[in-house]
Amino acid sequence: MLGALGVAFVDEKTLISAGSDQTLLQWTFGGAAPRDAEAKLDLVGPAEELAYSPRPHLLVATLGGPIGQPGPTGQIACWKWDRQTRTLAKIEPLLTAPGEGMPDHALFGLAVSPSESLFVAFRNSPAKVYDLPRQLFDLDGSQMEALAFAPDGQTLFGRRVSDKCVSQWRNLRAKPEKTDILSECPATALAATPDKKLVTGGPDGLVQVWDLAKPDPMSAMLGRLGTAVARLTVAPDGKTAAGFDRGSRVAWWDLSTGEKLGGYDSPGPVYGLTFAPDSRHLAVAHGNGAIYMIRLSGSHPKSP
């Protein structure tokens, strides 16, 4: 694995990582960090984004262009995780991703429902909603900057590139219902909590929490990263948020108190992060191939 482009837990002890060498690696974590992957799958291109839905046991990867070759594959690959055999079974055929004609390694966006076979993918084009194995519709007809599903799996949040408005969509399978919920929020990253809050990261590195249960949502500041926020995620128990910026600074916060629990400046690019199902470990994918597994009781990352 030349560089780690994405990470996703598929169960309590199994982590899948995507590499720039066009592979998926499977790792098992126990008392000690593993040094070698126990399984390897080859891809037709490097995975730009990787995400997992626990209830349908669905792993989704958006694929960029093969290294050294012109043009992207423009495809989305999906696998079913078998908890009994601890193997990934590929779902055929590959789906066509939006944004054909983009250059190699163009930024992908991917949001996967945690409870349904629904996911949304986009490049520099309108986001498309998929209900495996079919594409349903264009989400908004606009290019999206950030997307995130709520833990209920039925609600999707997104921010259009063309304005500073964060919108909410419900009932995606039937007749989508769209509501603009935050009018002045130029978010570059989004993550939703189980208690109806939305964590946003902005182009100035500002990370905020919005209480959507209130008629007029107000924000509380969590912290500030160094540059534009690239990714945010919330732990399954809803108590901790984590993120990184485009300058490779990583941090995590207590959502109830707003306290910064830890963080570090990576010596190289960071491409992905995800919480373990126990909400006490955070995996961070680095461009040098390292995957840091962080125990949230401390702030010192450890690499397998």
KAMO-V154418 format. One record per helix or strand. SS is the DSSP state (h for helix, s for strand). FROM is the first residue (numbers start at 0). LEN is the number of residues. Records with the same first field share a line. If there is no record, write none. Layout:
SS: FROM-LEN, FROM-LEN
This chain:
s: 3-6, 13-6, 22-6, 38-4, 46-7, 57-6, 74-8, 86-10, 108-4, 117-5, 125-6, 133-16, 155-5, 165-5, 176-6, 186-6, 196-6, 205-6, 218-6, 228-6, 239-6, 248-6, 259-6, 269-6, 280-6, 290-5, 301-2
